[in-house]
Amino acid sequence: MNICNYKCLPEKTQTCCVKTKVIKLIQKADLAKFEVELFEMQPAGYSPLHSHKILHAILVLEGEGIVFDGEKNTPIHVDDVVYIMANEQHQFRTIGKKPLKFLCVSNTIKE
């Protein structure tokens, strides 16, 4: 067992998100089947419209935002879970004056 405060973990240095801090809680090297990242997206923060070859699930912890699928915006709130299938386009944006904080759990097996 290993216990640490997530604020002591290093931030992901290469991210394409704007005004966003990303912290890897579980890396591919730790567990071969999935990874967990904590995103802290500041007001006016966003990710680019993109897709991955892996699926992932997002759990909204704090704040409000929208997820854009290339055609429509869908509001997301605390306690919402967003499932993003492999190769599905998506973009996250913070709305309001509070940060959007969410966990992203991804499989590491490409479909």
N, C-alpha and C positions, 0 to 999 in steps of 0.2 A: 504494500500500500504506500502511496505517496500523496501527501497533501500539501498544497501551496495556494497562496492567494493569486488569483488570475492577474492581478495588477502587477505582479512581479515577473510575469512571462513576457518574453520579447514580442514586440509588434512585428507583424509581417511587413517586410521592407518594400516588397514589390507588389503594389496593388494599383489597379486601374481606376479605383473608386475615388471620387472627389470628396474632400472633407470627411474622410472615413478612416478610423483606426481599426485594424484587423488583428486579432490575437488568436493564434492556433492553440486550442486547448488539448486536442489529440491530433497527432500528426500521423501520416501514412506509415512512418517508420515505427510508431508505437503499436498500432493495430493495423494489420494488413487490409482489413475490409472497409474501414470508414475513417473519416476525419471530422473533427468538430472545430469550428471557428466562431469567435465572438466578434460581431461587427458593431461598432459604435459610430453611427452616421450622424454627423452634426447637422443643424439646420442648414438647408440649401445643399446638403450632401446628396450624392447619387452615384450609382454605378452606371457603366455604359450599357446599352442594349447589347446583349451577348447570349451565347449558348455554350454548353459544355457537353462532352461525351459521357458525362456521368449524371446520375440523378441526385437530387438533394431535397431536404426538407428544411424549412425555415420556421422557427418559433419566435414570434415577436414578444420581447420582454418589456420594453418601454417605448413610449412615444407613438407616433402615428406616421403613416407613409402611404405610398401607392406602389403597386407593382404593375408594370407595363409589359404586355406580352407582344408588342409590335403593332397591335391594333387598338387595344382599349386599356384604360387605367382602371385598376380595382383597388379601392381603399383597403388598408390593413391596419389593425389595431392590436393592442396588448392581448395576449393569449391566442391570437390567430396563428394557424399553422398553414404554410404555403408549400404545396408539393410541386416541385419542378422536375419534369421528366427529362431524360437525356435528350439533348439536341433541341429542347424547347427554348425559344427566345424569352428573355426576361430582363427587366431593369427595375431597380429599387430606387425610390426617392423619398426623402424626408419631407413631410409637410408640417407646418406649424413652427413654433419657436423652441421646441424641445427636441433633443436628439432621438433618433430611432435606433434602438438597441435590439439586436436579434442574434440567435444562435443559428448556425448553418451546419447541418449534419449531411455529409456527402459520402456516397459509396466511392470506393477507389477502383472498382472494377468497371472498366469501360465496356459499354454494350455495343 
